[in-house]
Amino acid sequence: MSDTLSALAPAKLNLFLHVVGRRPDGYHLLQTAFRLLDWGDQLQFRCRDDGQILRMTDVPGVPAEQDLVVRAARRLQAAAGVSAGVEIHVDKVLPMGGGLGGGSSDAATTLLALNRLWRLDWSRARLQALGLELGADVPFFIFGRDAFAEGVGETLTPMCLPPSWYVVIAPGASVPTAEIFCAKELTRSTEIIKMPDFAIHTTRNDLQPVVCHRYPQVADAIDWLNHHAAARMTGSGACVFASMETEAQARQVVAQCPERWQAWAVSSLQRHPLYDWAV
């Protein structure tokens, strides 16, 4: 086996996001539908024999010691008792603070890649449990399929969704997740729905009104995209998205996007590229 691996860390969309309660420890109870996208950060890993874990590329605004890829590698190294180390190159493609799961996906790809590179043969469930210690979205990316999520996001049920193209817009804001979940005006009592009802139930993103009030550029992007298709914010923002009927339609909408925003036409992804690297 090669001591070097390259892998995609795919983005996700929250097709809806309901806050249904709050635990005594302060964590919010959610219901959401996660959708993988065939678009994301690119990571490269090279094994070291001296035990050092090094991020070899600069990520603006993210010191190496705080980067989830470094934290994930160190957490796995300690839990598995591994003497090997790794060099990690991160080609950051996804906008930070966009609600696309970039940091969580990078961490999940790191765990899956090192599970193979270090020949650990950990199960998917074991990697997911470790990933939950790093962030609530990490288990989903290790799960590796579209999913209906509950709890804090760690209770996952696979969903079979038809392929789709999306327009994703970054409206030039970076939204801190903690700020939005701590907002006094956030609705925390949305009615619980059952997974089979999600497609026909009226859903929303409970975080969207809070973000739109505090970050008007997000509201502006939703208003503009709504002229082309039903638009919604993903996660805690700031990115917004809409499903398109065809790739051509998605690319046409992207071409019309105002220059003050970034926009992408992206397709859904059936399974994580590293899905088979855990069982």
C-alpha positions, -999 to 999 in steps of 0.1 A, spaced: 0 0 0 12 35 -8 22 58 21 6 87 3 -32 92 -2 -52 120 -18 -89 124 -11 -119 147 -15 -136 161 16 -171 167 1 -195 195 11 -230 189 25 -263 207 24 -290 207 50 -321 203 30 -340 214 61 -329 220 97 -353 220 126 -344 228 162 -367 206 183 -353 210 218 -323 216 240 -305 192 263 -296 201 299 -259 204 288 -268 231 264 -266 211 231 -295 216 207 -316 187 195 -321 188 158 -338 171 129 -322 176 94 -317 160 61 -280 159 51 -271 157 14 -236 151 1 -222 172 -28 -196 163 -54 -175 193 -45 -152 201 -16 -117 205 -2 -89 184 -14 -66 167 11 -34 148 7 -17 126 34 18 113 36 29 89 63 58 98 86 77 74 108 86 99 135 51 103 150 48 140 141 14 153 128 21 183 106 -2 205 84 20 214 55 -2 242 40 -14 275 54 -51 280 60 -59 317 65 -75 323 99 -70 287 111 -38 280 131 -26 245 127 -32 236 163 -68 245 160 -74 229 126 -98 199 128 -76 179 105 -47 181 130 -70 175 160 -86 145 142 -52 130 134 -39 134 169 -71 121 185 -70 89 163 -32 85 169 -37 86 207 -68 64 207 -52 37 184 -18 39 201 -1 46 167 36 55 165 34 67 129 27 103 120 14 121 90 19 152 68 -14 168 57 -18 191 28 -52 210 26 -64 226 -6 -92 247 9 -120 251 -17 -151 255 4 -159 289 20 -154 290 57 -184 298 79 -207 288 50 -227 260 66 -213 235 41 -195 214 67 -160 221 54 -141 217 86 -161 187 97 -157 170 63 -120 176 64 -118 159 98 -139 129 86 -118 125 55 -87 126 78 -100 99 100 -111 77 71 -78 82 52 -56 75 83 -77 45 91 -64 31 58 -29 47 58 -21 35 93 -38 1 86 -60 4 117 -92 -14 103 -114 5 127 -151 1 120 -173 29 107 -192 31 141 -159 34 160 -147 62 137 -181 80 140 -179 78 178 -144 94 177 -156 119 152 -184 131 174 -158 142 199 -146 167 173 -179 180 161 -216 171 156 -214 169 118 -183 147 116 -202 114 121 -224 122 91 -194 125 68 -180 92 81 -214 77 76 -209 87 40 -245 87 26 -274 111 25 -291 108 58 -319 119 81 -302 131 113 -316 135 148 -302 141 183 -273 166 180 -269 152 145 -253 119 153 -283 96 150 -283 88 113 -308 70 90 -298 65 54 -320 82 28 -323 74 -9 -327 107 -28 -328 112 -65 -297 128 -81 -299 166 -83 -280 197 -94 -278 227 -71 -268 263 -72 -248 273 -41 -241 310 -33 -217 324 -8 -229 359 -1 -197 372 15 -203 366 51 -188 341 76 -213 331 102 -201 317 136 -223 287 144 -221 293 181 -234 328 178 -266 316 160 -273 287 183 -269 311 213 -293 337 199 -323 343 223 -346 347 193 -339 312 179 -369 289 178 -361 257 198 -395 240 198 -403 230 162 -426 199 160 -408 166 155 -414 150 122 -409 114 110 -385 106 82 -411 93 57 -430 126 61 -401 148 54 -406 151 16 -443 161 20 -440 180 53 -435 218 53 -400 222 64 -376 251 69 -343 261 84 -350 274 119 -316 292 119 -323 312 88 -344 340 103 -318 346 129 -290 347 104 -309 369 79 -316 394 106 -280 396 117 -264 392 82 -286 411 56 -264 399 27 -277 364 34 -313 376 31 -303 394 -1 -289 362 -16 -320 342 -7 -342 368 -23 -323 369 -55 -321 331 -58 -358 327 -50 -364 343 -84 -350 312 -101 -360 284 -76 -370 279 -40 -340 290 -20 -329 282 15 -299 286 38 -278 255 46 -267 248 81 -260 279 102 -251 298 70 -240 319 53 -243 299 21 -277 295 4 -288 270 -22 -316 260 -45 -323 227 -64 -323 229 -102 -340 207 -127 -309 203 -149 -272 210 -150 -277 235 -178 -302 254 -157 -278 254 -127 -250 268 -148 -273 294 -164 -283 307 -129 -246 308 -118 -237 328 -149 -263 354 -139 -252 357 -103 -242 392 -91 -205 397 -90 -205 406 -54 -212 369 -45 -195 336 -54 -217 309 -70 -212 273 -80 -232 247 -99 -227 214 -81 -242 179 -83 -253 156 -55 -230 127 -45 -244 93 -37 -216 81 -14 -185 95 2 -154 88 -20 -138 70 10 -170 51 20 -154 17 14 -124 26 37 -145 17 68 -170 -11 74 
